[in-house]
Amino acid sequence: MNDEDWMRRALTLAEQAAEAGEVPVGAVVVRDGELLGEGYNQPIVAHDPTSHAEVMALRHAARNEQNYRLPGSTLYVTLEPCTMCFGALIHARVSRLVYAASEPRAGVCVSQLQLPEVSFYNHKMIVEGGLLAEESAALLKGFFARRRGK
């Protein structure tokens, strides 16, 4: 599977989040072409503000690997990460982050804080954005349009 295939898997997870009434964001963690973990947004259902898609995928991968560090891994996520999620990626030592749509209000990779560029982290990660961004943005826009329509 290639980057687009993995992002499509993340989009499928985002659709599951929407079906559960959660903001449609999905994430997968991959290393050497193998799925390590996956997750989708579920802070409402889980009653847990930290249950963002990225955190859920990292938790799943760390349990599967029996290690809180995931060097050499790539995390694919359908929306540019927030501060909390970016911090979790740094702590997990994820090597590469690929996200779909930008998050103009709270995204910290390019939209607001540009955290991948700061020098004080002891871990650097490759960050790539825009893969299947239109599909992800359409899913988010449709979700919020339906929510406002109720």
Secondary structure per residue as TSV (DSSP state, phi and psi in degrees):
chain	resnum	aa	ss	phi	psi
A	1	M	-	360.0	148.8
A	2	N	-	-110.3	-177.2
A	3	D	H	-54.1	-44.9
A	4	E	H	-63.8	-40.3
A	5	D	H	-60.5	-44.6
A	6	W	H	-66.3	-38.5
A	7	M	H	-67.6	-34.8
A	8	R	H	-64.0	-35.9
A	9	R	H	-63.4	-42.1
A	10	A	H	-63.1	-38.0
A	11	L	H	-65.3	-36.6
A	12	T	H	-62.2	-40.9
A	13	L	H	-66.1	-37.5
A	14	A	H	-61.4	-38.6
A	15	E	H	-63.1	-36.7
A	16	Q	H	-64.1	-39.0
A	17	A	H	-60.9	-45.4
A	18	A	H	-60.8	-41.1
A	19	E	H	-61.9	-29.0
A	20	A	T	-86.7	1.1
A	21	G	T	84.9	12.3
A	22	E	S	-98.0	156.3
A	23	V	-	-57.9	128.1
A	24	P	-	-74.9	88.5
A	25	V	-	-130.8	132.9
A	26	G	E	-129.4	155.6
A	27	A	E	-148.2	148.1
A	28	V	E	-135.1	146.8
A	29	V	E	-113.2	129.3
A	30	V	E	-132.3	144.2
A	31	R	E	-142.6	131.2
A	32	D	T	52.1	41.9
A	33	G	T	74.5	9.6
A	34	E	E	-116.9	133.1
A	35	L	E	-70.6	122.9
A	36	L	E	-98.0	-35.4
A	37	G	E	-167.9	160.5
A	38	E	E	-151.9	161.5
A	39	G	E	-171.7	169.4
A	40	Y	E	-141.7	165.1
A	41	N	-	-56.2	134.1
A	42	Q	-	-155.2	35.8
A	43	P	H	-64.7	-31.6
A	44	I	H	-71.0	-51.9
A	45	V	H	-64.8	-40.6
A	46	A	H	-83.9	-8.6
A	47	H	T	54.3	45.4
A	48	D	-	-144.3	109.5
A	49	P	T	-64.3	-14.5
A	50	T	T	-92.1	2.3
A	51	S	-	-83.6	51.0
A	52	H	-	-77.3	159.8
A	53	A	H	-54.3	-45.0
A	54	E	H	-62.3	-44.9
A	55	V	H	-64.7	-41.6
A	56	M	H	-63.0	-41.8
A	57	A	H	-66.4	-41.6
A	58	L	H	-63.5	-42.5
A	59	R	H	-61.1	-44.6
A	60	H	H	-62.3	-46.9
A	61	A	H	-64.1	-43.7
A	62	A	H	-63.5	-40.5
A	63	R	H	-62.8	-45.6
A	64	N	H	-62.7	-36.9
A	65	E	H	-87.9	-9.2
A	66	Q	T	54.2	42.3
A	67	N	-	-158.2	134.1
A	68	Y	S	-78.9	-8.9
A	69	R	-	-105.4	139.1
A	70	L	-	-127.4	55.9
A	71	P	T	-62.3	147.3
A	72	G	T	80.2	2.6
A	73	S	-	-95.4	161.1
A	74	T	E	-121.6	134.6
A	75	L	E	-108.2	124.8
A	76	Y	E	-103.9	129.4
A	77	V	E	-141.5	147.5
A	78	T	E	-81.1	-8.5
A	79	L	E	-142.0	141.3
A	80	E	-	-51.2	129.1
A	81	P	-	-64.6	155.3
A	82	C	-	-87.3	179.0
A	83	T	H	-58.5	-47.6
A	84	M	H	-59.4	-47.9
A	85	C	H	-68.2	-39.0
A	86	F	H	-61.9	-42.1
A	87	G	H	-59.9	-41.6
A	88	A	H	-63.6	-38.7
A	89	L	H	-63.7	-40.3
A	90	I	H	-63.2	-49.0
A	91	H	H	-63.8	-32.6
A	92	A	H	-79.9	-8.2
A	93	R	T	63.1	35.8
A	94	V	-	-62.0	136.4
A	95	S	S	-84.1	-30.9
A	96	R	E	-145.3	137.4
A	97	L	E	-118.5	128.2
A	98	V	E	-123.7	120.3
A	99	Y	E	-121.7	158.2
A	100	A	E	-88.7	-89.2
A	101	A	E	-83.6	146.3
A	102	S	-	-74.7	154.0
A	103	E	-	-119.2	93.8
A	104	P	T	-61.5	-26.2
A	105	R	T	-85.1	-42.9
A	106	A	T	-131.0	5.6
A	107	G	-	-69.1	137.3
A	108	V	T	-113.9	7.7
A	109	C	T	-90.6	-46.6
A	110	V	T	-134.3	-26.8
A	111	S	T	-74.8	-38.5
A	112	Q	S	-126.2	-73.3
A	113	L	S	-91.7	-15.9
A	114	Q	-	51.5	47.8
A	115	L	G	-60.3	-29.8
A	116	P	G	-62.0	-17.3
A	117	E	G	-92.9	-11.2
A	118	V	-	-71.7	153.3
A	119	S	S	-97.1	-7.8
A	120	F	-	-85.7	-9.6
A	121	Y	-	-75.4	146.5
A	122	N	S	-90.9	9.6
A	123	H	-	-139.6	135.1
A	124	K	-	-111.9	142.9
A	125	M	-	-129.8	141.7
A	126	I	E	-76.2	131.7
A	127	V	E	-124.9	127.7
A	128	E	E	-130.9	132.4
A	129	G	E	-123.5	160.2
A	130	G	-	101.7	-3.0
A	131	L	T	-71.9	116.7
A	132	L	T	58.7	34.1
A	133	A	H	-60.5	-40.5
A	134	E	H	-63.7	-41.4
A	135	E	H	-64.5	-43.1
A	136	S	H	-66.0	-45.4
A	137	A	H	-61.8	-39.9
A	138	A	H	-63.7	-40.5
A	139	L	H	-62.3	-45.3
A	140	L	H	-65.0	-46.4
A	141	K	H	-61.4	-42.9
A	142	G	H	-62.8	-41.0
A	143	F	H	-60.5	-49.4
A	144	F	H	-71.5	-31.1
A	145	A	H	-64.6	-43.2
A	146	R	H	-64.9	-39.8
A	147	R	H	-64.1	-42.3
A	148	R	H	-68.6	-29.1
A	149	G	H	-72.8	-14.1
A	150	K	-	-80.1	360.0
